[in-house]
Amino acid sequence: MVTRRRRGSIEPGVGKWVSYLNREKKLDKLVGQRPVAPVAPKGLYLYGNVGSGKTMLMDMFYGATEGVIKHRRRFHFHEAMLEIHDHMHDVWKRRDDDKSVQSSAFSWISSLPFDAKIKEWLIGEEKYKQETQQKHILLAVADKFLVDRQANKTGASILCFDEIQTIDVFAVVALSGILSRLLTTGTVLVATSNKAPEDLNQDGMQRDIFLDLLSKLDENCNKILVGTEKDYRRLIPTEGSTQVHYFWPVTSDTYSMYEAMWRDITNQVGGDIISITIPVMFGRYIEIPQSCNGVARFDFEYLCGRPVGAADYIAIARNYHTIFISEIPAMSMKIRDKARRFITLIDELYNHHCRLVCLASSSIDDLFQGTEEGPPFDLESFQFETEAEGTKLRRDVLAEGNVGLRPSSSGLVAILSGQEEMFAFRRAISRLIEMQTPLYLERVQHAHPSFQLQAPAVASNNI
């Protein structure tokens, strides 16, 4: 004969769990089982040659989802990397703040009227949770990555990511960790790149981590080659253009025309020409030598000859709808670091729909003369964006993830040979050509937010 155990002999907490499970079963019978989230549709990974229309297609899709998809975000590579840095900074800052909270939590658990073994188990669970959060920092960053602070929205159903690339070890580790997490949790990715996914990491940096990302992309995205060798930006009609915005070579005549355009545009916007500083990020600022109501003027050395990077260029592009740059030289491997900064600068001015006025020593097609050999390349200067945007953040996440800081021997050959620079510069040249067309210049007035702050009379002038 089986007898029931007395109520008092039941282990503490077991009765509550039994009641909870019985309640769940009753609810399942009354209202049905909890709904299971549907499988997310596959995203798209568009890749192909420079100027084939990948970004245009992605932007058309993104525009079509407005008002239809509640949570959506669009990033360019540089902007995404900076946001990752920003979230990592917040995570590390909270880590320091949580140290005091951690000790108080352990004290509170120790004071509970429980058996010593139970308290030991609770403290162990708390330590494990905190150690896991610290070890998997990129997962925590991924969970915040799709938070739109300005629009006060959290999460995203769609992530549009322009120009996916793996320029260094940090990019490989960060993108692999964050995109893998987002794809696993149901985010639909629509991405563009000049390379097929399997060709993104030809340097072989952190191969195991990268292969995990490839697996997630294969599972969650349809890969589509936008297959054309044509650069369609070169085919955009230029008829009807009444003004030149790219002056070359540097002569007394072109200099006079460049100066005349500066005077005309600053007279249109009105106000005084002054020197100001604007915020960048991480508490940094950049000085604008000549600023006038949404118009700024620089020389090449100021923007590309100093340790500045994408964060500075994004700050400039967001604050100014018109940028003047003078003394732009023909670039070769001898000034490779300046060339890379110039590529990043053009990317951001283009992405933010800025109007660009240049005074250069050569035509757009001849700006990058990659046949000249230069001195051995300093790998530390290769990370110039890192120096300007918080090297400590990159090095810390690499160290915590047990990641090497240097590329493989094959990767070193690719870096020193200039293959990546040549590829990126073709994109910059293509964009520079489009930025001179009437179609692009007309769009500046409607697409750049700071232009909307100017007087209506300015917008009506022919730019």
Secondary structure as UniProt FT lines:
FT   HELIX           7..9
FT   TURN            12..13
FT   HELIX           14..31
FT   STRAND          43..48
FT   TURN            50..51
FT   HELIX           54..64
FT   TURN            65..68
FT   STRAND          72..76
FT   HELIX           77..110
FT   HELIX           116..135
FT   HELIX           137..145
FT   TURN            149..152
FT   STRAND          158..162
FT   HELIX           169..184
FT   TURN            185..186
FT   STRAND          188..193
FT   HELIX           197..199
FT   TURN            200..203
FT   TURN            205..206
FT   HELIX           207..220
FT   STRAND          221..226
FT   HELIX           232..235
FT   TURN            239..240
FT   STRAND          246..247
FT   HELIX           252..269
FT   STRAND          274..279
FT   TURN            282..283
FT   STRAND          285..292
FT   TURN            293..294
FT   STRAND          295..299
FT   HELIX           300..304
FT   HELIX           310..319
FT   STRAND          322..328
FT   HELIX           333..335
FT   HELIX           336..351
FT   TURN            352..353
FT   STRAND          355..360
FT   HELIX           364..366
FT   TURN            370..371
FT   TURN            379..380
FT   HELIX           381..383
FT   HELIX           384..389
FT   HELIX           391..400
FT   TURN            401..402
FT   HELIX           409..417
FT   HELIX           419..434
FT   TURN            435..436
FT   HELIX           438..447
FT   HELIX           449..453
FT   HELIX           456..460
//
